[in-house]
Amino acid sequence: MNEIKYKDMLPEKDTAGRIAEAASGEGIRITEQDNGTISFTSGASGLLKINKNALLKINMIDGISFSTLHGNITVSQDTSLGFAGLAPYTVHENIKEAETICHENYPVIEVRQFRNMKVGIILTGNEIYSGRIEDKFGPILEEKFRKLNCRVLRRVLTPDDIDKTVSAINELIEDGAELIALTGGMSVDPDDLTPASIRKTGAEIITYGVPVYPGGMFLLAYLGSIPVLGLPGCVMYHRASIFDLILPLIIAGETVTRDYIISLGHGGFCSRCEACSYPSCGFGRQ
């Protein structure tokens, strides 16, 4: 092994900023701390994206530490996202290697702002349609969408009727809806017709059923480029569910794949802990 010479080494305060600059994409503020480490802060609200493979490669380099929050979470402006630090007098070539990884995998860290999407909500079920029971789901959905910078065009009530539900989906899209959310009729009972209605529109079903609790009977489809979501009842009763894990990605402009949804099984069980803040599961990261 070649001996490392002192002249080949740089002080921490002269180098951490280079990695931070190379790694940071949109929505990231970089601040140098007194000890030479760099802190990352969100410059706006949005979806935090982390290139995990690049982050792993960087941290495999001797003398470099780059730590972040979990990716794919919603963050507010001025949220602390992570830090980059170096061991005292890190080898110059190691810094260059980290910069190369950042350039080849840019950005390693970014905050994508949410789009101001127009949303259509369809509430299915004979009881709601006839007025026998009050709609409590719609207001909860509207509030969730509002918090993510979306505007609800209309709430439409339909009975348990496939053709009428299909017509409601198409009408909302004609009105300009960029996302459709349907509630009710999402189980496997014969009377639950929402999945069949979504299929009849010609939408591509990405998944019906997910390895996440609460939210197992969630449905995601795309009608062209328009996401169509079938929401189980747990979305109304739980503070966080599969809906809250997937919706931010869609609003940030991502196309959600079946592979990604399946990967949520690791951390997809909500134990309903009291604080619901420790990042031991997907829901704790909300």
N, C-alpha and C positions, 0 to 999 in steps of 0.2 A: 504494500500500500504506500503510495506517495505521501511524504510528509506534508502536512498543511502548514503553509508559512503565514506568519502574522500579516504580511502585506497583502495576502489574498483574502483577508477577512475585513468586514465592514461593521461599524457599530450598528446596533439595533435601530437607533433613531434615524439612521440614514437609509434604511432599506425597507422597513415595514410598509411605508407609504407607497413604494413601487408596486408591491403585490396588491395592495388595496386598490390602487388606480387601475391596474390591469384586470382585476376581478369584477369591478363594480359596473353594473349596467344602470338602466333608468331607475329613478326613484330612490337612489341611495345617496346619503350624505356621509362623508368621511371626515372624522375628527381625530387629530393626533393627541394622545394623552401625554402627561408629564413623563411617564416611564418609557415612552417611545412606542407603545402599542397603538394600534389604530382601532377606533370604534366605528361601527356601521350603524346608521340610524335611518329610518324611513323618512323620505322627504315628502311623502304623500300617502294617503290611504290606498290600499289595494291588496293584491295577492302576492305574497312573498314566494319567489322562485329561487331554489337552490339547485345548482348542478352537483348532485351528490357524488357522481363519479369523479368529477374534477376536484372536488373538495377532498376526497379520499386520496387522490394522487398527490395533491399539494401537501397534505399532512404526513405523507410517507417520506417527505424530504427532511433530512436531518436539520434540526434547528428552527423549524417553522411550525407555528401553531395557528390554525385558522378555524374558529369556532362560530357556529351560527345557530339560530333557531331552526326548528323543523320547517321544511318547505311546504308549499301548498296550504298556507294558512292566511287568514285575513289579518292584516295589520293596520293600525291607525297611524296617522302622521306622528312623527317623533318617537316611534317605538324603537327601542334598542334591539338590534338584530344580531349582533355578534361582534367579534374582535379578531384582529390579526396581530400576532406578536412573534418575535424572534428571540432565540437564545442569544446571549451576549456574544458579539463578534461571530456572526454567521458567515459561512464561506460565500464569497461573491458568486461562484458558479451555481450554488444552490438557489440563490435569489433569481438568477437568470432562468434556471429550470422551472421555477414556480411561475415566472412571468410567461414563459412559453406555454405552459399548461393553460394559463388563463386566456392567452390569445387564441389558442386552439379550441377552447371550450367556452368562449365568451357568450354571454356573461356568466360568471360563476354565481353571482348574487344580484338580484334585481327585485323591484316592486312594480308589478304591472297594475296600472290604474284600471278600475272597473269601467266598463262601458255603460252608458245610460240607455239600457235596453227597454224596449216596450214589451210588456207582458200581458198575455191573456190568461185568465183563470176560468176553469170550467169545474163546477161542482155537480157531480152526478149523484143520483139517488132519488127514488120516488118520494121518500119522506121529506127531503129538503125541497124538492120541486113542488110538492103539493102544499108546502107550508106547515106540515104536521110537526116538524122539528125546526128549530132555529139554526141558521148557518153560523157556526162558530169557527169554522175552519178558514173561511175567506179572510176575515180581518187579520188573523194570525199570519197568513201568507202575505198579505199586503204589507204588513209591517216588516217582515223578513226581506221582501223585495225592496222596500223603501230604504232600509239600512244599507243596502248594497247598490244604491244609486239607480234603481230601476223604477219605471213608471207603469202602473197597472192601467191598461186601457179600459178593460171591462171585466166584471165578474158575471159569468153566464151560468144559469141553472138548467140542467137537463135531467129528464127521468132516466130510468134504467132502460135505455133504448139505444141500440148501436147506431142506427141511421141518424138520429137526432144529435148524438154526440159527435159523430163524424162531421155533420153539417156545422155544428158549433165550432169545431176546430178549424174548418176551412174558412168560415166567416171571420173568425178572429185574425187569421193570417191575411185575408183580404183587407182587413182593417189596418194592417200594418204591424201585427204582433210579431216579435222576433223570438219569442219563447212562449211555449204553451205549458201550463201546469194543470193537471187534472187531479181531482180528489174523489175518493169514494170508489167502491167496486174494484178493489185491487187484490182481493184474496182469490183463492182457487174455487170458491163456491160457484155453482152454475149461474146464480143470479148476478154475479159480479162481472160486468161486461166491459169495463173500461179498457183492459188490455186488448180485447177483441176489437173495440172501437178504434184504438190507435193503430192496430194492424191493418184495419180496413182502409185507412187513409193512404196506405202504401208506404208508410214510414218504415225505415230500417230499424229493427229492434236491436239495440246494442246489448241490453241485458234485461231480463225480467226475473228478479231475484238476485240478491247480493249477499256476500258473506259478512254482513255488518248488522249489529244489533244495538239500538233499534233501527229498523228500516229494511228488514229482510225482503219484503215484497215490493221494493222500489223498482220502477221501470224507467229505462232511458231509451229513447229512440230519436232518430233524426228524420225529419220530413224535408228532404233536400238539405239545406243548411240550418234549418230551424230545429232547435232542441224541443222535444216533447217529453214531459216528465209525468209519470204516473206515480202519485204520492200516497203511500199507505197512511192509515190513521195515526200512527205514532208521531208523524211530523207535527200534528196538532198538540199532542200531549207532552212531548219531550222538548226540553230546551235545545238539545242538539241531537241530530239523527243523520242518516245518510244524506238527506237533503242538504244539510248544512256543510257537509264535506264536499259535495259535488257542485252545488250552485256557484260558489265563488270562482271555480275554475271556468265554468261556462261563461260567466259574466266578464271574466278577464280575457275571453277570446279563445280559450282552449277547446279543442275537440276531444271529448273524454272517450277513451277506448275501453273495451271490455277488459283488456289486460290490466289497465290501471285499476278498474273497479275491483277485480279479483284480488289485486295486491293489497287492498284495504282490509282483507281478512286478518292480516297481522296488525293488531291494534284496533280492530274493528268491533271489539266487544266493550260496551260501556258498562262499567260496574256501578254506575250511579254514585260515585264517591261524593262526599259532602262538598268539597271545595271545587272539584271538577276543574283543576287548574294545572296539575302536574302532567307533563307530557308523556304519560305512560300509555296512552291510547289516542286514537284519532280524535275522539271527542274532547279530550282534555286539551287539545291543541287549538280549540275554537275560541 
